[in-house]
Amino acid sequence: MDIVRIIIAVILPPLGVFLQVGVGKHFWLNILLTLLGYVPGIVHAVYIIARR
């Protein structure tokens, strides 16, 4: 299931984080990072998914 989440995180990073942790501080941080730059959002999302 983590592979599917990582693929989703590459396409739409906040959705990957939402599927992993729900709506919380990591979700909002990822939205901010994605708005500031797409790549930081992807890196954060993959980190959150791989960490758990």
Distance bins in CASP14 RR format, pairs under 12 A and 6 or more apart:
PFRMAT RR
TARGET T0000
AUTHOR 0000-0000-0000
RMODE 2
METHOD distances of the structure
MODEL  1
1 7 0 0 0 0 0 1 0 0 0 0 0
1 8 0 0 0 0 0 1 0 0 0 0 0
1 16 0 0 0 0 0 1 0 0 0 0 0
1 19 0 0 0 0 1 0 0 0 0 0 0
1 20 0 0 0 0 1 0 0 0 0 0 0
1 49 0 0 0 0 1 0 0 0 0 0 0
1 52 0 0 0 0 0 1 0 0 0 0 0
2 8 0 0 0 0 0 1 0 0 0 0 0
2 9 0 0 0 0 1 0 0 0 0 0 0
2 16 0 0 0 0 0 1 0 0 0 0 0
2 19 0 0 0 0 0 1 0 0 0 0 0
2 20 0 0 0 0 1 0 0 0 0 0 0
2 45 0 0 0 0 0 1 0 0 0 0 0
2 46 0 0 0 0 1 0 0 0 0 0 0
2 48 0 0 0 0 0 1 0 0 0 0 0
2 49 1 0 1 0 0 0 0 0 0 0 0
2 50 1 0 0 1 0 0 0 0 0 0 0
2 51 0 0 0 0 0 1 0 0 0 0 0
2 52 0 0 0 0 1 0 0 0 0 0 0
3 9 0 0 0 0 0 1 0 0 0 0 0
3 10 0 0 0 0 0 1 0 0 0 0 0
3 46 0 0 0 0 0 1 0 0 0 0 0
3 49 0 0 0 0 1 0 0 0 0 0 0
3 50 0 0 0 0 0 1 0 0 0 0 0
4 10 0 0 0 0 0 1 0 0 0 0 0
4 11 0 0 0 0 0 1 0 0 0 0 0
4 15 0 0 0 0 0 1 0 0 0 0 0
4 16 0 0 0 0 1 0 0 0 0 0 0
4 19 0 0 0 0 1 0 0 0 0 0 0
4 20 0 0 0 0 0 1 0 0 0 0 0
4 49 0 0 0 0 1 0 0 0 0 0 0
5 11 0 0 0 0 0 1 0 0 0 0 0
5 12 0 0 0 0 0 1 0 0 0 0 0
5 13 0 0 0 0 0 1 0 0 0 0 0
5 15 0 0 0 0 1 0 0 0 0 0 0
5 16 1 0 1 0 0 0 0 0 0 0 0
5 17 0 0 0 0 1 0 0 0 0 0 0
5 18 0 0 0 0 1 0 0 0 0 0 0
5 19 1 0 1 0 0 0 0 0 0 0 0
5 20 1 0 0 1 0 0 0 0 0 0 0
5 21 0 0 0 0 0 1 0 0 0 0 0
5 22 0 0 0 0 0 1 0 0 0 0 0
5 45 0 0 0 0 1 0 0 0 0 0 0
5 46 0 0 0 0 1 0 0 0 0 0 0
5 48 0 0 0 0 1 0 0 0 0 0 0
5 49 1 0 1 0 0 0 0 0 0 0 0
5 50 0 0 0 0 1 0 0 0 0 0 0
5 51 0 0 0 0 0 1 0 0 0 0 0
5 52 0 0 0 0 1 0 0 0 0 0 0
6 12 0 0 0 0 0 1 0 0 0 0 0
6 13 0 0 0 0 0 1 0 0 0 0 0
6 15 0 0 0 0 0 1 0 0 0 0 0
6 16 0 0 0 0 1 0 0 0 0 0 0
6 17 0 0 0 0 0 1 0 0 0 0 0
6 19 0 0 0 0 0 1 0 0 0 0 0
6 20 0 0 0 0 1 0 0 0 0 0 0
6 42 0 0 0 0 1 0 0 0 0 0 0
6 43 0 0 0 0 0 1 0 0 0 0 0
6 45 0 0 0 0 1 0 0 0 0 0 0
6 46 1 0 1 0 0 0 0 0 0 0 0
6 47 0 0 0 0 0 1 0 0 0 0 0
6 48 0 0 0 0 0 1 0 0 0 0 0
6 49 1 0 1 0 0 0 0 0 0 0 0
6 50 1 0 0 1 0 0 0 0 0 0 0
6 52 0 0 0 0 0 1 0 0 0 0 0
7 13 0 0 0 0 0 1 0 0 0 0 0
7 15 0 0 0 0 0 1 0 0 0 0 0
7 16 0 0 0 0 1 0 0 0 0 0 0
7 19 0 0 0 0 0 1 0 0 0 0 0
7 42 0 0 0 0 0 1 0 0 0 0 0
7 45 0 0 0 0 0 1 0 0 0 0 0
7 46 0 0 0 0 0 1 0 0 0 0 0
7 49 0 0 0 0 0 1 0 0 0 0 0
8 14 0 0 0 0 1 0 0 0 0 0 0
8 15 1 0 1 0 0 0 0 0 0 0 0
8 16 1 0 1 0 0 0 0 0 0 0 0
8 17 0 0 0 0 1 0 0 0 0 0 0
8 18 0 0 0 0 1 0 0 0 0 0 0
8 19 1 0 0 1 0 0 0 0 0 0 0
8 20 0 0 0 0 1 0 0 0 0 0 0
8 42 0 0 0 0 0 1 0 0 0 0 0
8 45 0 0 0 0 1 0 0 0 0 0 0
8 46 0 0 0 0 0 1 0 0 0 0 0
8 49 0 0 0 0 1 0 0 0 0 0 0
9 15 1 0 0 1 0 0 0 0 0 0 0
9 16 1 0 1 0 0 0 0 0 0 0 0
9 17 1 0 0 1 0 0 0 0 0 0 0
9 18 0 0 0 0 1 0 0 0 0 0 0
9 19 0 0 0 0 1 0 0 0 0 0 0
9 20 0 0 0 0 1 0 0 0 0 0 0
9 21 0 0 0 0 0 1 0 0 0 0 0
9 26 0 0 0 0 0 1 0 0 0 0 0
9 30 0 0 0 0 1 0 0 0 0 0 0
9 33 0 0 0 0 0 1 0 0 0 0 0
9 34 0 0 0 0 0 1 0 0 0 0 0
9 38 0 0 0 0 0 1 0 0 0 0 0
9 39 0 0 0 0 0 1 0 0 0 0 0
9 41 0 0 0 0 1 0 0 0 0 0 0
9 42 1 0 0 1 0 0 0 0 0 0 0
9 43 0 0 0 0 1 0 0 0 0 0 0
9 44 0 0 0 0 1 0 0 0 0 0 0
9 45 1 1 0 0 0 0 0 0 0 0 0
9 46 1 0 1 0 0 0 0 0 0 0 0
9 47 0 0 0 0 1 0 0 0 0 0 0
9 48 0 0 0 0 1 0 0 0 0 0 0
9 49 1 0 1 0 0 0 0 0 0 0 0
9 50 0 0 0 0 1 0 0 0 0 0 0
10 16 0 0 0 0 1 0 0 0 0 0 0
10 34 0 0 0 0 0 1 0 0 0 0 0
10 38 0 0 0 0 1 0 0 0 0 0 0
10 39 0 0 0 0 0 1 0 0 0 0 0
10 41 0 0 0 0 0 1 0 0 0 0 0
10 42 1 0 1 0 0 0 0 0 0 0 0
10 43 0 0 0 0 0 1 0 0 0 0 0
10 45 0 0 0 0 1 0 0 0 0 0 0
10 46 1 0 0 1 0 0 0 0 0 0 0
10 49 0 0 0 0 0 1 0 0 0 0 0
11 34 0 0 0 0 0 1 0 0 0 0 0
11 38 0 0 0 0 0 1 0 0 0 0 0
11 41 0 0 0 0 0 1 0 0 0 0 0
11 42 0 0 0 0 1 0 0 0 0 0 0
11 45 0 0 0 0 0 1 0 0 0 0 0
11 46 0 0 0 0 0 1 0 0 0 0 0
12 18 0 0 0 0 1 0 0 0 0 0 0
12 19 0 0 0 0 0 1 0 0 0 0 0
12 30 0 0 0 0 0 1 0 0 0 0 0
12 31 0 0 0 0 0 1 0 0 0 0 0
12 34 0 0 0 0 1 0 0 0 0 0 0
12 38 0 0 0 0 0 1 0 0 0 0 0
12 41 0 0 0 0 0 1 0 0 0 0 0
12 42 0 0 0 0 1 0 0 0 0 0 0
12 45 0 0 0 0 1 0 0 0 0 0 0
13 19 0 0 0 0 0 1 0 0 0 0 0
13 20 0 0 0 0 0 1 0 0 0 0 0
13 26 0 0 0 0 0 1 0 0 0 0 0
13 27 0 0 0 0 0 1 0 0 0 0 0
13 29 0 0 0 0 0 1 0 0 0 0 0
13 30 1 0 1 0 0 0 0 0 0 0 0
13 31 0 0 0 0 1 0 0 0 0 0 0
13 32 0 0 0 0 0 1 0 0 0 0 0
13 33 1 0 0 1 0 0 0 0 0 0 0
13 34 1 0 1 0 0 0 0 0 0 0 0
13 35 0 0 0 0 0 1 0 0 0 0 0
13 36 0 0 0 0 0 1 0 0 0 0 0
13 37 0 0 0 0 1 0 0 0 0 0 0
13 38 1 0 0 1 0 0 0 0 0 0 0
13 39 0 0 0 0 1 0 0 0 0 0 0
13 40 0 0 0 0 1 0 0 0 0 0 0
13 41 1 0 1 0 0 0 0 0 0 0 0
13 42 1 0 1 0 0 0 0 0 0 0 0
13 43 0 0 0 0 1 0 0 0 0 0 0
13 44 1 0 0 1 0 0 0 0 0 0 0
13 45 1 1 0 0 0 0 0 0 0 0 0
13 46 0 0 0 0 1 0 0 0 0 0 0
13 47 0 0 0 0 0 1 0 0 0 0 0
13 48 0 0 0 0 1 0 0 0 0 0 0
13 49 0 0 0 0 1 0 0 0 0 0 0
14 20 0 0 0 0 0 1 0 0 0 0 0
14 21 0 0 0 0 0 1 0 0 0 0 0
14 22 0 0 0 0 0 1 0 0 0 0 0
14 23 0 0 0 0 0 1 0 0 0 0 0
14 24 0 0 0 0 0 1 0 0 0 0 0
14 26 0 0 0 0 1 0 0 0 0 0 0
14 27 1 0 0 1 0 0 0 0 0 0 0
14 28 0 0 0 0 1 0 0 0 0 0 0
14 29 0 0 0 0 1 0 0 0 0 0 0
14 30 1 0 1 0 0 0 0 0 0 0 0
14 31 1 0 1 0 0 0 0 0 0 0 0
14 32 0 0 0 0 1 0 0 0 0 0 0
14 33 0 0 0 0 1 0 0 0 0 0 0
14 34 1 0 1 0 0 0 0 0 0 0 0
14 35 0 0 0 0 1 0 0 0 0 0 0
14 38 0 0 0 0 0 1 0 0 0 0 0
14 41 0 0 0 0 1 0 0 0 0 0 0
14 42 0 0 0 0 0 1 0 0 0 0 0
14 44 0 0 0 0 1 0 0 0 0 0 0
14 45 1 0 0 1 0 0 0 0 0 0 0
14 48 0 0 0 0 0 1 0 0 0 0 0
15 21 0 0 0 0 0 1 0 0 0 0 0
15 22 0 0 0 0 0 1 0 0 0 0 0
15 23 0 0 0 0 0 1 0 0 0 0 0
15 27 0 0 0 0 1 0 0 0 0 0 0
15 30 0 0 0 0 1 0 0 0 0 0 0
15 31 0 0 0 0 0 1 0 0 0 0 0
15 34 0 0 0 0 0 1 0 0 0 0 0
15 41 0 0 0 0 0 1 0 0 0 0 0
15 42 0 0 0 0 0 1 0 0 0 0 0
15 45 0 0 0 0 1 0 0 0 0 0 0
15 48 0 0 0 0 0 1 0 0 0 0 0
15 49 0 0 0 0 0 1 0 0 0 0 0
16 22 0 0 0 0 1 0 0 0 0 0 0
16 26 0 0 0 0 0 1 0 0 0 0 0
16 27 0 0 0 0 1 0 0 0 0 0 0
16 30 0 0 0 0 1 0 0 0 0 0 0
16 31 0 0 0 0 0 1 0 0 0 0 0
16 34 0 0 0 0 0 1 0 0 0 0 0
16 41 0 0 0 0 0 1 0 0 0 0 0
16 42 0 0 0 0 1 0 0 0 0 0 0
16 44 0 0 0 0 0 1 0 0 0 0 0
16 45 1 0 1 0 0 0 0 0 0 0 0
16 46 0 0 0 0 1 0 0 0 0 0 0
16 47 0 0 0 0 0 1 0 0 0 0 0
16 48 0 0 0 0 1 0 0 0 0 0 0
16 49 1 0 0 1 0 0 0 0 0 0 0
16 50 0 0 0 0 0 1 0 0 0 0 0
16 52 0 0 0 0 0 1 0 0 0 0 0
17 23 0 0 0 0 1 0 0 0 0 0 0
17 24 0 0 0 0 1 0 0 0 0 0 0
17 25 0 0 0 0 0 1 0 0 0 0 0
17 26 1 0 1 0 0 0 0 0 0 0 0
17 27 1 0 1 0 0 0 0 0 0 0 0
17 28 0 0 0 0 1 0 0 0 0 0 0
17 29 0 0 0 0 1 0 0 0 0 0 0
17 30 1 0 1 0 0 0 0 0 0 0 0
17 31 0 0 0 0 1 0 0 0 0 0 0
17 32 0 0 0 0 0 1 0 0 0 0 0
17 33 0 0 0 0 1 0 0 0 0 0 0
17 34 0 0 0 0 1 0 0 0 0 0 0
17 41 0 0 0 0 1 0 0 0 0 0 0
17 42 0 0 0 0 0 1 0 0 0 0 0
17 43 0 0 0 0 0 1 0 0 0 0 0
17 44 1 0 0 1 0 0 0 0 0 0 0
17 45 1 0 1 0 0 0 0 0 0 0 0
17 46 0 0 0 0 1 0 0 0 0 0 0
17 47 0 0 0 0 1 0 0 0 0 0 0
17 48 1 0 1 0 0 0 0 0 0 0 0
17 49 1 0 0 1 0 0 0 0 0 0 0
17 50 0 0 0 0 0 1 0 0 0 0 0
17 51 0 0 0 0 0 1 0 0 0 0 0
17 52 0 0 0 0 0 1 0 0 0 0 0
18 24 0 0 0 0 1 0 0 0 0 0 0
18 26 0 0 0 0 1 0 0 0 0 0 0
18 27 1 0 1 0 0 0 0 0 0 0 0
18 28 0 0 0 0 0 1 0 0 0 0 0
18 30 0 0 0 0 1 0 0 0 0 0 0
18 31 0 0 0 0 1 0 0 0 0 0 0
18 34 0 0 0 0 0 1 0 0 0 0 0
18 45 0 0 0 0 1 0 0 0 0 0 0
18 48 0 0 0 0 0 1 0 0 0 0 0
18 49 0 0 0 0 0 1 0 0 0 0 0
19 26 0 0 0 0 0 1 0 0 0 0 0
19 27 0 0 0 0 1 0 0 0 0 0 0
19 30 0 0 0 0 0 1 0 0 0 0 0
19 45 0 0 0 0 1 0 0 0 0 0 0
19 48 0 0 0 0 0 1 0 0 0 0 0
19 49 0 0 0 0 1 0 0 0 0 0 0
19 52 0 0 0 0 0 1 0 0 0 0 0
20 26 0 0 0 0 1 0 0 0 0 0 0
20 27 0 0 0 0 1 0 0 0 0 0 0
20 30 0 0 0 0 1 0 0 0 0 0 0
20 44 0 0 0 0 0 1 0 0 0 0 0
20 45 0 0 0 0 1 0 0 0 0 0 0
20 46 0 0 0 0 0 1 0 0 0 0 0
20 47 0 0 0 0 0 1 0 0 0 0 0
20 48 1 0 1 0 0 0 0 0 0 0 0
20 49 1 0 1 0 0 0 0 0 0 0 0
20 50 0 0 0 0 1 0 0 0 0 0 0
20 51 0 0 0 0 1 0 0 0 0 0 0
20 52 1 0 0 1 0 0 0 0 0 0 0
21 27 1 0 0 1 0 0 0 0 0 0 0
21 28 0 0 0 0 0 1 0 0 0 0 0
21 29 0 0 0 0 0 1 0 0 0 0 0
21 30 0 0 0 0 1 0 0 0 0 0 0
21 44 0 0 0 0 0 1 0 0 0 0 0
21 45 0 0 0 0 0 1 0 0 0 0 0
21 47 0 0 0 0 0 1 0 0 0 0 0
21 48 1 0 0 1 0 0 0 0 0 0 0
21 49 0 0 0 0 1 0 0 0 0 0 0
21 51 0 0 0 0 1 0 0 0 0 0 0
21 52 1 0 0 1 0 0 0 0 0 0 0
22 28 0 0 0 0 0 1 0 0 0 0 0
22 30 0 0 0 0 0 1 0 0 0 0 0
22 48 0 0 0 0 0 1 0 0 0 0 0
22 52 0 0 0 0 0 1 0 0 0 0 0
23 29 0 0 0 0 0 1 0 0 0 0 0
23 30 0 0 0 0 0 1 0 0 0 0 0
23 31 0 0 0 0 0 1 0 0 0 0 0
24 30 0 0 0 0 1 0 0 0 0 0 0
24 31 0 0 0 0 0 1 0 0 0 0 0
24 48 0 0 0 0 0 1 0 0 0 0 0
25 31 0 0 0 0 0 1 0 0 0 0 0
25 32 0 0 0 0 0 1 0 0 0 0 0
25 44 0 0 0 0 0 1 0 0 0 0 0
25 48 0 0 0 0 0 1 0 0 0 0 0
26 32 0 0 0 0 0 1 0 0 0 0 0
26 33 0 0 0 0 0 1 0 0 0 0 0
26 41 0 0 0 0 0 1 0 0 0 0 0
26 44 1 0 0 1 0 0 0 0 0 0 0
26 45 0 0 0 0 1 0 0 0 0 0 0
26 47 0 0 0 0 1 0 0 0 0 0 0
26 48 1 0 1 0 0 0 0 0 0 0 0
26 49 0 0 0 0 0 1 0 0 0 0 0
26 51 0 0 0 0 1 0 0 0 0 0 0
26 52 0 0 0 0 0 1 0 0 0 0 0
27 33 0 0 0 0 0 1 0 0 0 0 0
27 34 0 0 0 0 0 1 0 0 0 0 0
27 41 0 0 0 0 0 1 0 0 0 0 0
27 44 0 0 0 0 0 1 0 0 0 0 0
27 45 0 0 0 0 1 0 0 0 0 0 0
27 48 0 0 0 0 1 0 0 0 0 0 0
28 34 0 0 0 0 0 1 0 0 0 0 0
28 35 0 0 0 0 0 1 0 0 0 0 0
28 44 0 0 0 0 0 1 0 0 0 0 0
29 35 0 0 0 0 0 1 0 0 0 0 0
29 36 0 0 0 0 0 1 0 0 0 0 0
29 40 0 0 0 0 0 1 0 0 0 0 0
29 41 0 0 0 0 1 0 0 0 0 0 0
29 43 0 0 0 0 0 1 0 0 0 0 0
29 44 1 0 0 1 0 0 0 0 0 0 0
29 45 0 0 0 0 0 1 0 0 0 0 0
29 47 0 0 0 0 0 1 0 0 0 0 0
29 48 0 0 0 0 1 0 0 0 0 0 0
30 36 0 0 0 0 0 1 0 0 0 0 0
30 37 0 0 0 0 0 1 0 0 0 0 0
30 38 0 0 0 0 0 1 0 0 0 0 0
30 40 0 0 0 0 1 0 0 0 0 0 0
30 41 1 0 1 0 0 0 0 0 0 0 0
30 42 0 0 0 0 1 0 0 0 0 0 0
30 43 0 0 0 0 1 0 0 0 0 0 0
30 44 1 0 1 0 0 0 0 0 0 0 0
30 45 1 0 1 0 0 0 0 0 0 0 0
30 46 0 0 0 0 0 1 0 0 0 0 0
30 47 0 0 0 0 1 0 0 0 0 0 0
30 48 1 0 0 1 0 0 0 0 0 0 0
30 49 0 0 0 0 0 1 0 0 0 0 0
31 37 0 0 0 0 0 1 0 0 0 0 0
31 38 0 0 0 0 0 1 0 0 0 0 0
31 40 0 0 0 0 0 1 0 0 0 0 0
31 41 0 0 0 0 1 0 0 0 0 0 0
31 44 0 0 0 0 0 1 0 0 0 0 0
31 45 0 0 0 0 0 1 0 0 0 0 0
32 40 0 0 0 0 1 0 0 0 0 0 0
32 41 0 0 0 0 1 0 0 0 0 0 0
32 44 0 0 0 0 1 0 0 0 0 0 0
33 39 0 0 0 0 1 0 0 0 0 0 0
33 40 1 0 1 0 0 0 0 0 0 0 0
33 41 1 0 1 0 0 0 0 0 0 0 0
33 42 0 0 0 0 1 0 0 0 0 0 0
33 43 0 0 0 0 1 0 0 0 0 0 0
33 44 1 0 1 0 0 0 0 0 0 0 0
33 45 0 0 0 0 1 0 0 0 0 0 0
33 46 0 0 0 0 0 1 0 0 0 0 0
33 47 0 0 0 0 0 1 0 0 0 0 0
33 48 0 0 0 0 0 1 0 0 0 0 0
34 40 1 0 0 1 0 0 0 0 0 0 0
34 41 1 0 1 0 0 0 0 0 0 0 0
34 42 0 0 0 0 1 0 0 0 0 0 0
34 43 0 0 0 0 0 1 0 0 0 0 0
34 44 0 0 0 0 1 0 0 0 0 0 0
34 45 0 0 0 0 1 0 0 0 0 0 0
35 41 0 0 0 0 1 0 0 0 0 0 0
36 43 0 0 0 0 0 1 0 0 0 0 0
36 44 0 0 0 0 0 1 0 0 0 0 0
37 43 0 0 0 0 0 1 0 0 0 0 0
37 44 0 0 0 0 0 1 0 0 0 0 0
38 44 0 0 0 0 0 1 0 0 0 0 0
38 45 0 0 0 0 0 1 0 0 0 0 0
39 45 0 0 0 0 0 1 0 0 0 0 0
39 46 0 0 0 0 0 1 0 0 0 0 0
40 46 0 0 0 0 0 1 0 0 0 0 0
40 47 0 0 0 0 0 1 0 0 0 0 0
41 47 0 0 0 0 1 0 0 0 0 0 0
41 48 0 0 0 0 1 0 0 0 0 0 0
41 49 0 0 0 0 0 1 0 0 0 0 0
42 48 0 0 0 0 0 1 0 0 0 0 0
42 49 0 0 0 0 0 1 0 0 0 0 0
43 49 0 0 0 0 0 1 0 0 0 0 0
43 50 0 0 0 0 0 1 0 0 0 0 0
44 50 0 0 0 0 0 1 0 0 0 0 0
44 51 0 0 0 0 0 1 0 0 0 0 0
45 51 0 0 0 0 0 1 0 0 0 0 0
45 52 0 0 0 0 0 1 0 0 0 0 0
46 52 0 0 0 0 0 1 0 0 0 0 0
END
